[in-house]
């Protein structure tokens, strides 16, 4: 089974790749050009996260990278390559995103909205019934902070704190409209802040909380347990706007 994924070298993406490789799936990751091979980058990030050696080796050997441009129609690929990529997909995961809380509207939209539209072109060319997973955010509700928010309540009328939230909301609306038109299978995931209880490691992807700490000039306290179980992927974590990809301390 082949998973086509954007954002495979990010904080969430690399953990998802690890779980997929453990499940025997192959991963084709869509990457920007001019960087190290995708398999090496994913393997390096997994190693920094404490993943077992066989999983690191599986990433190095089994993760295939395709250089694309999310800002261009058909991902900037020649027609033949675009079609072959789409037809090889058993599922499509759109994990990449611009998470900068101070991003300009143009910058946020370029990745989060335009990139989503172009990835859905790939999904439309995939075999009928190919599931699409779109990683959004719990903050698509914008400035509405209280009460139970139903799907039908997401209309943007409360406004947004920043262009990141707005761009993710608009991307979500586009995904909904696209799914209705194509009668496609789409799952929208809305995580909140993604963090880990392990201290930052060289080579490991960062996360928003670290970026916020750097922006405000305040170091984060090391809240990690003294002994940590090396690799647990997303097991034991909780989604639905709570915590995902948490590290689990050993018993006792």
Backbone as numpy.savetxt, mean C-alpha at the origin, in Angstrom:
# Nx Ny Nz CAx CAy CAz Cx Cy Cz
-0.30 -18.45 -8.51 -1.15 -17.26 -8.51 -0.26 -16.02 -8.51
-0.54 -15.09 -9.39 0.28 -13.90 -9.54 -0.46 -12.67 -9.02
0.18 -11.98 -8.11 -0.34 -10.73 -7.58 0.43 -9.58 -8.23
-0.30 -8.64 -8.80 0.32 -7.42 -9.33 0.09 -6.32 -8.30
1.17 -5.67 -7.86 1.07 -4.73 -6.74 1.86 -3.46 -6.99
1.29 -2.35 -6.57 2.04 -1.10 -6.46 2.43 -0.91 -4.98
3.47 -0.16 -4.74 3.85 0.14 -3.36 4.43 -1.03 -2.60
5.03 -1.99 -3.29 5.51 -3.20 -2.63 6.70 -2.96 -1.72
7.40 -1.85 -1.88 8.57 -1.60 -1.03 8.26 -0.62 0.11
6.99 -0.25 0.26 6.60 0.65 1.34 6.34 -0.10 2.64
5.95 0.65 3.67 5.76 0.09 5.01 4.73 -1.04 5.02
3.57 -0.80 4.43 2.53 -1.83 4.36 2.82 -2.84 3.26
3.23 -2.34 2.10 3.42 -3.21 0.94 4.41 -4.32 1.17
5.55 -4.02 1.81 6.57 -5.04 1.98 6.08 -6.15 2.90
5.25 -5.81 3.88 4.70 -6.82 4.78 3.67 -7.68 4.04
2.88 -7.06 3.18 1.93 -7.82 2.39 2.66 -8.78 1.44
3.73 -8.29 0.82 4.52 -9.16 -0.06 5.05 -10.36 0.72
5.55 -10.12 1.92 6.04 -11.23 2.74 4.98 -12.29 2.98
3.77 -11.86 3.31 2.70 -12.81 3.55 2.30 -13.54 2.28
2.32 -12.84 1.16 1.96 -13.48 -0.11 2.99 -14.52 -0.51
4.26 -14.19 -0.31 5.30 -15.16 -0.62 5.21 -16.38 0.29
4.90 -16.16 1.56 4.71 -17.28 2.49 3.55 -18.16 2.05
2.56 -17.56 1.40 1.41 -18.32 0.92 1.61 -18.95 -0.44
2.83 -18.85 -0.99 3.13 -19.50 -2.26 2.75 -18.69 -3.48
2.39 -17.43 -3.32 2.03 -16.60 -4.45 3.27 -15.93 -5.03
3.23 -15.63 -6.30 4.28 -14.84 -6.92 3.82 -13.39 -7.00
4.76 -12.48 -6.96 4.43 -11.06 -6.91 5.13 -10.31 -8.03
4.36 -9.60 -8.81 4.89 -8.67 -9.80 4.63 -7.27 -9.28
5.68 -6.55 -8.97 5.53 -5.23 -8.38 5.80 -4.16 -9.42
4.94 -3.15 -9.44 5.07 -2.04 -10.37 5.91 -0.96 -9.70
7.01 -0.61 -10.31 7.99 0.29 -9.68 8.38 1.41 -10.62
8.91 2.47 -10.04 9.48 3.54 -10.84 10.85 3.13 -11.35
11.22 3.64 -12.50 12.49 3.28 -13.11 13.67 3.93 -12.42
14.86 3.44 -12.74 16.08 4.04 -12.24 16.45 3.63 -10.83
15.88 2.56 -10.33 16.20 2.12 -8.97 16.72 0.69 -9.00
17.14 0.21 -7.84 17.63 -1.16 -7.74 16.52 -2.14 -8.09
16.88 -3.35 -8.53 15.85 -4.35 -8.86 14.86 -4.54 -7.71
13.59 -4.72 -8.08 12.53 -4.80 -7.08 12.77 -5.93 -6.09
13.20 -7.09 -6.58 13.43 -8.22 -5.68 14.47 -7.92 -4.63
15.53 -7.22 -5.02 16.59 -6.86 -4.07 16.07 -5.86 -3.04
15.27 -4.89 -3.48 14.74 -3.88 -2.56 13.79 -4.51 -1.55
12.90 -5.39 -2.02 11.97 -6.06 -1.11 12.73 -6.97 -0.15
13.71 -7.71 -0.68 14.50 -8.61 0.16 15.25 -7.82 1.24
15.82 -6.68 0.86 16.55 -5.87 1.83 15.64 -5.34 2.93
14.42 -4.92 2.54 13.48 -4.41 3.54 13.03 -5.52 4.48
12.76 -6.70 3.93 12.35 -7.83 4.77 13.46 -8.23 5.73
14.69 -8.21 5.25 15.82 -8.55 6.13 15.91 -7.55 7.28
15.72 -6.26 6.96 15.78 -5.23 8.01 14.65 -5.39 9.02
13.54 -6.00 8.60 12.42 -6.20 9.49 12.54 -7.49 10.31
13.61 -8.25 10.07 13.81 -9.47 10.83 13.14 -10.69 10.25
12.78 -10.64 8.96 12.15 -11.79 8.33 13.14 -12.96 8.25
12.66 -14.19 8.29 13.56 -15.35 8.22 14.29 -15.40 6.88
15.46 -16.00 6.87 16.31 -16.05 5.68 15.61 -16.67 4.47
14.84 -17.77 4.63 14.16 -18.34 3.45 13.18 -17.36 2.79
12.53 -16.53 3.61 11.60 -15.55 3.05 12.36 -14.45 2.32
13.48 -14.03 2.87 14.31 -13.03 2.20 14.79 -13.56 0.85
15.22 -14.83 0.83 15.68 -15.44 -0.42 14.54 -15.56 -1.42
13.34 -15.90 -0.93 12.18 -16.02 -1.82 11.85 -14.68 -2.46
12.00 -13.60 -1.70 11.74 -12.27 -2.25 12.76 -11.92 -3.32
14.01 -12.22 -3.05 15.06 -11.88 -4.01 14.86 -12.64 -5.32
14.40 -13.87 -5.21 14.27 -14.70 -6.41 12.89 -14.61 -7.06
11.86 -14.36 -6.24 10.50 -14.51 -6.75 9.73 -13.23 -7.00
10.28 -12.07 -6.61 9.57 -10.82 -6.85 10.07 -10.21 -8.16
9.15 -10.04 -9.08 9.49 -9.47 -10.38 9.08 -8.01 -10.42
9.92 -7.17 -10.96 9.61 -5.75 -11.06 9.34 -5.33 -12.49
8.32 -4.49 -12.67 8.02 -3.90 -13.97 8.05 -2.39 -13.81
8.89 -1.72 -14.57 9.00 -0.27 -14.47 7.82 0.40 -15.16
7.11 1.23 -14.41 5.92 1.90 -14.94 5.94 3.37 -14.53
5.01 4.13 -15.08 4.80 5.51 -14.70 3.32 5.66 -14.38
2.97 5.73 -13.10 1.56 5.84 -12.71 0.93 7.14 -13.18
1.74 8.09 -13.58 1.21 9.36 -14.04 0.81 9.37 -15.51
1.02 8.27 -16.20 0.72 8.20 -17.63 -0.32 7.13 -17.92
-1.08 7.36 -18.98 -2.07 6.37 -19.41 -1.37 5.06 -19.75
-2.03 3.95 -19.49 -1.48 2.62 -19.71 -0.16 2.43 -18.96
0.01 3.20 -17.89 1.19 3.11 -17.02 2.49 3.39 -17.78
2.36 4.05 -18.93 3.54 4.38 -19.73 4.14 3.19 -20.45
3.40 2.09 -20.52 3.91 0.87 -21.15 3.46 0.77 -22.61
4.27 0.13 -23.47 3.79 -0.19 -24.82 2.55 -1.08 -24.74
1.69 -1.00 -25.73 0.41 -1.70 -25.70 0.58 -3.20 -25.44
1.56 -3.82 -26.08 1.74 -5.27 -25.92 2.14 -5.62 -24.50
3.06 -4.84 -23.91 3.49 -5.11 -22.53 2.37 -4.84 -21.54
1.60 -3.78 -21.79 0.47 -3.45 -20.91 -0.55 -4.59 -20.90
-0.88 -5.10 -22.07 -1.86 -6.18 -22.16 -1.35 -7.45 -21.50
-0.08 -7.78 -21.73 0.49 -8.99 -21.14 0.50 -8.90 -19.62
0.83 -7.73 -19.09 0.83 -7.53 -17.64 -0.56 -7.71 -17.07
-1.55 -7.12 -17.72 -2.93 -7.22 -17.25 -3.44 -8.65 -17.30
-3.15 -9.35 -18.36 -3.66 -10.70 -18.53 -3.01 -11.70 -17.58
-1.83 -11.37 -17.07 -1.13 -12.28 -16.16 -1.59 -12.12 -14.72
-2.40 -11.11 -14.43 -2.77 -10.80 -13.04 -3.91 -11.70 -12.56
-3.71 -12.34 -11.41 -4.78 -13.06 -10.74 -5.46 -12.16 -9.71
-4.75 -11.16 -9.22 -5.32 -10.12 -8.37 -4.44 -8.89 -8.49
-5.03 -7.72 -8.22 -4.31 -6.46 -8.33 -4.46 -5.71 -7.01
-3.32 -5.28 -6.47 -3.29 -4.54 -5.21 -2.70 -3.16 -5.46
-3.45 -2.13 -5.15 -2.94 -0.76 -5.28 -2.63 -0.24 -3.88
-1.36 -0.35 -3.51 -0.92 0.01 -2.17 -0.15 1.33 -2.17
0.43 1.70 -3.30 1.23 2.91 -3.39 0.38 4.15 -3.13
0.98 5.14 -2.50 0.28 6.39 -2.26 1.21 7.45 -1.73
0.84 8.69 -1.96 1.58 9.83 -1.40 0.96 10.11 -0.03
1.71 9.85 1.03 1.16 9.99 2.38 1.64 11.26 3.08
2.27 12.16 2.34 2.74 13.40 2.95 1.59 14.27 3.42
1.55 14.55 4.71 0.44 15.32 5.26 0.52 16.79 4.88
1.69 17.23 4.42 1.84 18.63 4.00 1.96 18.75 2.48
1.58 17.69 1.77 1.70 17.69 0.31 0.80 18.74 -0.32
1.23 19.29 -1.45 0.39 20.20 -2.20 -0.73 19.42 -2.87
-1.77 20.11 -3.29 -2.88 19.44 -3.96 -2.41 18.76 -5.23
-1.57 19.43 -5.97 -1.07 18.85 -7.22 -0.28 17.57 -6.96
0.60 17.62 -5.98 1.44 16.46 -5.67 0.61 15.29 -5.15
-0.33 15.56 -4.24 -1.17 14.50 -3.70 -2.04 13.88 -4.78
-2.64 14.72 -5.63 -3.51 14.20 -6.68 -2.74 13.40 -7.71
-1.51 13.81 -7.99 -0.72 13.13 -9.01 -0.56 11.65 -8.71
-0.28 11.34 -7.45 -0.09 9.94 -7.06 -1.39 9.27 -6.66
-2.14 9.91 -5.79 -3.29 9.26 -5.16 -4.52 9.19 -6.05
-4.72 10.17 -6.89 -5.90 10.17 -7.75 -5.56 9.76 -9.17
-4.65 10.47 -9.82 -4.28 10.12 -11.19 -3.68 8.72 -11.25
-2.82 8.39 -10.29 -2.22 7.05 -10.27 -3.27 5.97 -10.13
-4.29 6.22 -9.31 -5.37 5.24 -9.15 -6.14 5.06 -10.45
-6.44 6.15 -11.13 -7.16 6.06 -12.40 -6.40 5.21 -13.42
-5.10 5.43 -13.49 -4.31 4.70 -14.47 -4.14 3.24 -14.09
-4.06 2.94 -12.79 -3.97 1.54 -12.40 -5.28 0.81 -12.73
-6.39 1.50 -12.60 -7.67 0.88 -12.94 -7.80 0.59 -14.43
-7.03 1.28 -15.26 -6.97 0.91 -16.66 -6.39 -0.50 -16.81
-5.38 -0.79 -15.97 -4.81 -2.13 -15.98 -5.84 -3.14 -15.52
-6.58 -2.81 -14.47 -7.60 -3.72 -13.95 -8.68 -3.98 -14.99
-9.03 -2.96 -15.76 -10.06 -3.12 -16.79 -9.61 -4.07 -17.90
-8.29 -4.16 -18.12 -7.74 -5.02 -19.16 -7.44 -6.42 -18.65
-7.58 -6.65 -17.34 -7.32 -7.96 -16.75 -8.48 -8.91 -17.04
-8.28 -10.21 -16.85 -9.37 -11.16 -17.07 -10.59 -10.82 -16.22
-11.77 -11.08 -16.74 -13.01 -10.79 -16.02 -13.00 -11.47 -14.66
-13.42 -10.73 -13.64 -13.49 -11.27 -12.29 -12.22 -11.12 -11.49
-11.17 -10.54 -12.07 -9.92 -10.33 -11.32 -10.18 -9.36 -10.17
-9.96 -9.76 -8.94 -10.23 -8.86 -7.80 -9.22 -7.73 -7.72
-9.71 -6.57 -7.31 -8.87 -5.39 -7.14 -8.93 -4.98 -5.67
-7.76 -4.75 -5.07 -7.68 -4.28 -3.69 -7.10 -2.88 -3.71
-7.86 -1.93 -3.19 -7.42 -0.53 -3.16 -7.20 -0.12 -1.71
-5.97 0.28 -1.39 -5.66 0.71 -0.04 -5.94 2.21 0.08
-6.94 2.55 0.86 -7.34 3.93 1.08 -6.86 4.34 2.47
-7.68 5.07 3.19 -7.32 5.50 4.55 -8.58 5.74 5.36
-8.48 5.59 6.66 -9.62 5.87 7.54 -9.98 7.35 7.52
-9.07 8.17 7.01 -9.27 9.62 7.07 -9.99 10.18 5.85
-10.60 9.31 5.04 -11.44 9.81 3.94 -12.68 10.52 4.49
-12.97 10.33 5.80 -14.09 11.03 6.42 -13.76 12.50 6.66
-12.49 12.89 6.47 -12.11 14.28 6.58 -12.31 14.85 7.97
-12.97 16.00 8.04 -13.12 16.71 9.31 -14.26 16.18 10.17
-14.96 15.17 9.69 -16.01 14.58 10.51 -15.37 13.59 11.47
-15.39 13.87 12.76 -14.65 13.09 13.74 -15.53 12.34 14.73
-16.84 12.48 14.64 -17.70 11.84 15.62 -18.80 11.05 14.92
-19.38 10.13 15.67 -20.52 9.37 15.17 -20.10 8.21 14.28
-21.09 7.43 13.90 -20.87 6.32 12.98 -21.02 6.83 11.56
-20.03 6.56 10.74 -20.01 7.08 9.37 -20.28 5.94 8.40
-21.44 5.95 7.81 -21.82 4.91 6.84 -21.21 5.23 5.47
-21.18 4.22 4.61 -20.65 4.44 3.26 -21.36 5.58 2.56
-22.67 5.64 2.74 -23.46 6.68 2.07 -23.20 8.07 2.62
-22.52 8.16 3.78 -22.22 9.46 4.39 -20.95 10.08 3.84
-20.18 9.32 3.10 -18.91 9.83 2.59 -19.15 10.69 1.35
-19.45 11.96 1.59 -19.75 12.85 0.48 -18.82 14.06 0.42
-17.86 14.13 1.32 -16.90 15.22 1.31 -17.43 16.53 1.84
-18.66 16.55 2.32 -19.29 17.82 2.71 -18.68 18.44 3.97
-17.96 17.65 4.76 -17.36 18.18 5.98 -15.99 18.80 5.74
-15.49 18.66 4.53 -14.17 19.19 4.23 -13.05 18.28 4.72
-11.82 18.70 4.47 -10.68 17.86 4.79 -9.59 18.68 5.48
-8.80 17.98 6.28 -7.73 18.65 7.01 -6.58 19.01 6.08
-6.31 18.16 5.09 -5.20 18.40 4.17 -5.51 17.77 2.81
-4.62 18.00 1.86 -4.84 17.49 0.50 -4.63 15.99 0.42
-3.88 15.42 1.35 -3.75 13.97 1.39 -5.11 13.33 1.59
-5.84 13.77 2.62 -7.16 13.22 2.88 -8.09 13.42 1.69
-8.08 14.62 1.13 -8.97 14.92 0.02 -8.66 14.05 -1.20
-7.38 13.88 -1.51 -7.01 13.09 -2.68 -7.39 11.62 -2.50
-7.26 11.10 -1.28 -7.64 9.71 -1.04 -9.15 9.54 -1.11
-9.89 10.53 -0.63 -11.35 10.50 -0.75 -11.77 10.50 -2.22
-11.19 11.41 -3.00 -11.57 11.49 -4.41 -11.17 10.23 -5.17
-10.04 9.64 -4.79 -9.64 8.38 -5.42 -10.63 7.28 -5.08
-11.09 7.25 -3.84 -12.08 6.25 -3.44 -13.37 6.39 -4.24
-13.83 7.62 -4.41 -15.05 7.84 -5.18 -14.87 7.34 -6.61
-13.69 7.57 -7.16 -13.42 7.08 -8.51 -13.44 5.55 -8.55
-12.87 4.92 -7.53 -12.87 3.46 -7.48 -14.30 2.93 -7.42
-15.14 3.56 -6.58 -16.55 3.15 -6.49 -17.23 3.27 -7.85
-17.05 4.39 -8.51 -17.69 4.61 -9.81 -17.19 3.61 -10.85
-15.89 3.37 -10.84 -15.30 2.43 -11.79 -15.85 1.02 -11.56
-15.92 0.61 -10.31 -16.41 -0.73 -9.99 -17.86 -0.90 -10.43
-18.66 0.14 -10.26 -20.07 0.06 -10.67 -20.18 -0.06 -12.18
-19.39 0.71 -12.90 -19.44 0.67 -14.37 -18.99 -0.68 -14.91
-17.95 -1.23 -14.31 -17.36 -2.47 -14.84 -17.90 -3.71 -14.13
-18.77 -3.51 -13.13 -19.27 -4.63 -12.32 -18.10 -5.48 -11.84
-17.11 -4.80 -11.30 -15.86 -5.44 -10.91 -15.85 -5.77 -9.42
-14.98 -6.70 -9.06 -14.79 -7.07 -7.66 -13.71 -6.18 -7.07
-14.10 -5.29 -6.17 -13.16 -4.35 -5.56 -13.32 -4.38 -4.04
-12.19 -4.44 -3.35 -12.17 -4.34 -1.89 -11.40 -3.07 -1.55
-12.01 -2.20 -0.75 -11.34 -0.98 -0.31 -10.91 -1.17 1.15
-9.63 -1.01 1.40 -9.08 -1.15 2.75 -8.81 0.25 3.30
-9.23 0.49 4.55 -9.07 1.81 5.15 -8.28 1.72 6.46
-6.97 1.53 6.39 -6.18 1.54 7.63 -6.09 2.93 8.21
-5.79 3.01 9.48 -5.49 4.28 10.12 -3.98 4.46 10.06
-3.35 5.06 11.08 -1.91 5.18 11.09 -1.27 3.80 11.20
-0.32 3.51 10.34 0.38 2.24 10.36 1.70 2.41 11.10
1.86 1.66 12.17 3.08 1.76 12.98 3.54 0.37 13.37
4.72 0.29 13.91 5.26 -0.95 14.45 5.82 -0.67 15.84
5.84 -1.69 16.69 6.39 -1.47 18.03 7.88 -1.79 18.08
8.49 -1.99 16.92 9.94 -2.18 16.86 10.61 -0.85 16.54
11.83 -0.60 17.06 12.54 0.64 16.74 12.91 0.68 15.26
13.09 1.87 14.69 13.47 1.98 13.27 14.74 1.20 12.98
14.76 0.54 11.83 15.93 -0.23 11.43 16.42 0.28 10.08
17.72 0.32 9.90 18.29 0.77 8.64 17.82 -0.14 7.51
17.30 0.45 6.45 16.83 -0.33 5.31 15.37 -0.68 5.36
14.72 -0.49 6.51 13.29 -0.80 6.63 12.47 0.42 6.23
11.31 0.21 5.61 10.46 1.35 5.25 10.01 2.12 6.48
9.92 3.43 6.37 9.44 4.25 7.47 7.93 4.28 7.50
7.37 5.11 8.39 5.92 5.23 8.47 5.57 6.65 8.86
4.29 6.97 8.78 3.83 8.35 8.95 4.18 8.92 10.31
4.09 8.11 11.36 4.38 8.62 12.69 5.83 9.08 12.81
6.75 8.34 12.18 8.15 8.75 12.18 8.31 10.06 11.41
7.60 10.20 10.29 7.68 11.43 9.51 7.16 12.62 10.32
6.08 12.40 11.06 5.53 13.47 11.88 6.51 13.87 12.98
7.15 12.88 13.58 8.12 13.18 14.63 9.29 13.99 14.08
9.74 13.61 12.87 10.85 14.34 12.25 10.44 15.77 11.92
9.19 15.94 11.45 8.72 17.26 11.08 8.64 18.19 12.28
8.27 17.64 13.44 8.14 18.46 14.64 9.42 18.49 15.48
10.42 17.73 15.03 11.70 17.75 15.73 11.69 17.07 17.07
10.78 16.12 17.25 10.69 15.44 18.55 10.93 13.94 18.34
11.94 13.37 18.96 12.21 11.93 18.79 11.12 11.09 19.45
10.82 9.97 18.82 9.86 9.04 19.41 10.56 8.20 20.47
9.87 7.96 21.56 10.41 7.06 22.59 10.33 5.63 22.10
11.32 4.85 22.44 11.33 3.45 22.03 10.38 2.67 22.93
9.23 2.32 22.35 8.23 1.59 23.13 8.25 0.11 22.85
9.25 -0.35 22.09 9.30 -1.76 21.72 9.67 -2.61 22.94
9.14 -3.83 23.00 9.53 -4.73 24.08 11.00 -5.09 23.97
11.59 -5.49 25.08 13.02 -5.80 25.06 13.30 -7.03 24.20
12.35 -7.93 24.14 12.49 -9.09 23.26 11.33 -9.05 22.29
11.60 -9.16 21.00 10.55 -9.11 19.99 10.63 -10.32 19.08
9.50 -10.86 18.76 9.45 -11.95 17.80 9.81 -11.39 16.44
10.81 -11.96 15.73 11.36 -11.32 14.54 10.34 -11.03 13.44
9.65 -12.03 12.95 8.79 -11.80 11.78 7.41 -12.35 12.06
6.40 -11.47 12.04 5.04 -11.93 12.23 4.11 -11.38 11.17
4.69 -10.74 10.15 3.86 -10.21 9.07 2.75 -9.36 9.63
1.52 -9.59 9.19 0.36 -8.86 9.71 -0.44 -9.72 10.67
0.08 -10.88 11.04 -0.70 -11.76 11.90 -0.86 -11.15 13.28
-2.05 -11.25 13.79 -2.31 -10.73 15.13 -2.65 -9.27 15.13
-2.53 -8.61 13.96 -2.89 -7.20 13.88 -4.38 -7.05 13.66
-4.86 -5.82 13.74 -6.27 -5.55 13.52 -6.38 -4.48 12.45
-7.39 -4.61 11.61 -7.59 -3.63 10.56 -8.84 -2.82 10.88
-9.59 -2.44 9.85 -10.82 -1.65 10.02 -10.54 -0.36 10.79
-9.50 0.36 10.37 -9.21 1.64 10.98 -8.42 1.56 12.27
-7.94 0.36 12.62 -7.18 0.26 13.85 -5.72 0.00 13.52
-5.15 -1.03 14.10 -3.73 -1.27 13.93 -3.50 -2.46 13.01
-2.54 -2.33 12.11 -2.19 -3.44 11.24 -0.68 -3.61 11.28
-0.23 -4.80 11.00 1.20 -5.08 10.92 1.91 -4.77 12.22
1.34 -5.15 13.33 2.01 -4.94 14.61 2.92 -6.12 14.90
3.96 -5.87 15.64 4.88 -6.93 16.02 4.45 -7.50 17.37
4.54 -8.82 17.49 4.02 -9.48 18.68 5.16 -9.93 19.57
5.20 -9.50 20.84 6.27 -9.94 21.74 6.08 -11.42 22.10
7.14 -12.11 22.41 7.03 -13.51 22.79 6.31 -13.68 24.12
5.72 -14.85 24.36 5.01 -15.09 25.62 5.93 -14.88 26.81
5.39 -14.38 27.88 6.15 -14.22 29.09 7.01 -12.99 29.11
